Amino acid sequence: MTFLLGLTGSIGMGKSTTSAMFRAAGIPVHDADQAVHDLYSGVAAAQIEAAFPGTTVDGVVDRAKLSAAVLGRPEALAKLEAIVHPLVRAEEQAFLVQCHRSGASAAVLDVPLLLETGGESRYDAVVVVTAPADVQRKRVLGRPGMTEEKFAAILARQMPDAEKRRRAHFLVDTSLGLVAAERQVRSILNAVAGRFGRVMRAD
């Protein structure tokens, strides 16, 4: 059986960097954000255009236009999620089937809103990527096109970092530098390969 690690963390915490570290260690990773990106230029585009007219260009979702259409509108966001989430879940299931067939000992599923959507029960352990609030803020506001309003709206959708840390089996603190983060990732994989993995499977 493949040991499933759910990887999550709030915006600006360094989740993509941590995900890349797992890949570099030879662990297969499914990236929910990348899956959404692919769907926006593929099978989801027509459905999104029908629900939110004017949000696609040449058959591809314009993320800025779509963001403007749902920002601060919970009902619109729920409509979008009803389109996208089942498609992402199907991609995830195909990934898991491949992992099982290949005999992968562990796999990582990178899911930004894993805890917010109550998805932690689908994984053997949850890894939360974290950093102090001031580090997070500096990183996020340094991104092109990011504003205080957008940052606040994103944070409003995300569970507080303290609560995520409380629910985690493992933490990766990216504020300590890349070397320290890599050390934490290796420690997680060692734990999964050892006693922790066997205990989780026995429960």
Summary of the structure (lengths in Angstrom):
residues: 203
radius of gyration: 17.6
end to end distance: 14.2
largest distance: 53.0
contacts: 605
relative contact order: 0.21
helix: 59%
strand: 14%
